[in-house]
Amino acid sequence: MKILAIQNRKGIGDMIIFLPFIEAISKKYDTPVNILVKENSKAFQFLKNNKNIKNIIILDRDNNKNGAHDGIKGSFKLIDDLKKYNFEKVFIFNSSLRYYLISKLAGIKKIHQYDLFKKKKQHIIEAAQNFIKKELNLIVESNPNIFVESEKIQTAKSKYQIINNQINILMGIGGSGSTKRIPPEIFLKFMKLSSAQYDCKYFLATGKDEEEQKILNKILQSEFKNKCVKLDDLNIIDILPIIKNCKISICNDSSFSHLSSAVGIQTIVLMADTPLLYGTYSPKMHPIIPDGEKSVTHNTLGKSKINPDKIFSKFKEIIS
């Protein structure tokens, strides 16, 4: 059976959140499924070896509405693109009439979709769980897993001189927005606390944004520079084996908090300005919220109130 799953949200985090539900469809029908996802999901980099996924089809839409699949003409192009696969069944992880009509016109006979026009206040995880329960009578836990080949793990261990008697720490110091990026001084205070009691090595993961690079350089110019390895020149597929060698991760709410927890590493998530569920949906996640806040969501704007002492306390609790 040829099955398509449509996951149209952008970003690595959302792709990882939906992964257990897509895999549940594959296991239910005992066949790998095809996925329609946006390019910035980076699915090619961490899912191409996933046995539950067959083809990764790129949904070419962007915020500027310049993508090949944007607009009316783009919808007809997407219809033509999907027709080539002769899909028999589709699972649409959204409430959009657009994707229902595209699937219908692409000749897909069996269409499973969220209730139409119910996007407002939709809980990203509960909506997916309810959808799979309703359509397949399956209860799916929110616990994504990304497989990393053991050979690649060993290669990374050798290449980056990762030794077991050190505490190897992934630090996800970047983020897709300025309000998510915790100031370098907070990371440096944690590094001072942790290196005083433990023999630590810090792997610094971030992007190439100018502000992210300033945070990276501030840390690399500190007294801890010889304990650091920067990862900003590597692709995700090359970073995953390094993460897998770490004992713990400390990350902003960013792609690396999602990737780290998904490869099975206990991950402290620094939640400054996004809904708390993005730092709690996996059992491997341990959120730290700003001082003085009972929760966190959009516009909390709490990045300067993340307490490094609380990070260190949670760090000690996890590694003990």
Secondary structure as GFF3:
##gff-version 3
##sequence-region A 1 320
A	DSSP	beta_strand	3	6	.	.	.	ID=ss1
A	DSSP	alpha_helix	12	29	.	.	.	ID=ss2
A	DSSP	beta_strand	33	38	.	.	.	ID=ss3
A	DSSP	three_ten_helix	39	41	.	.	.	ID=ss4
A	DSSP	alpha_helix	43	47	.	.	.	ID=ss5
A	DSSP	beta_strand	53	59	.	.	.	ID=ss6
A	DSSP	alpha_helix	71	83	.	.	.	ID=ss7
A	DSSP	beta_strand	89	92	.	.	.	ID=ss8
A	DSSP	alpha_helix	97	105	.	.	.	ID=ss9
A	DSSP	beta_strand	110	113	.	.	.	ID=ss10
A	DSSP	alpha_helix	124	136	.	.	.	ID=ss11
A	DSSP	alpha_helix	150	159	.	.	.	ID=ss12
A	DSSP	beta_strand	167	172	.	.	.	ID=ss13
A	DSSP	three_ten_helix	178	180	.	.	.	ID=ss14
A	DSSP	alpha_helix	184	197	.	.	.	ID=ss15
A	DSSP	beta_strand	200	205	.	.	.	ID=ss16
A	DSSP	alpha_helix	210	220	.	.	.	ID=ss17
A	DSSP	three_ten_helix	225	227	.	.	.	ID=ss18
A	DSSP	beta_strand	228	230	.	.	.	ID=ss19
A	DSSP	alpha_helix	236	244	.	.	.	ID=ss20
A	DSSP	beta_strand	248	252	.	.	.	ID=ss21
A	DSSP	alpha_helix	255	262	.	.	.	ID=ss22
A	DSSP	beta_strand	267	270	.	.	.	ID=ss23
A	DSSP	three_ten_helix	276	279	.	.	.	ID=ss24
A	DSSP	beta_strand	285	288	.	.	.	ID=ss25
A	DSSP	three_ten_helix	303	305	.	.	.	ID=ss26
A	DSSP	alpha_helix	308	319	.	.	.	ID=ss27
###
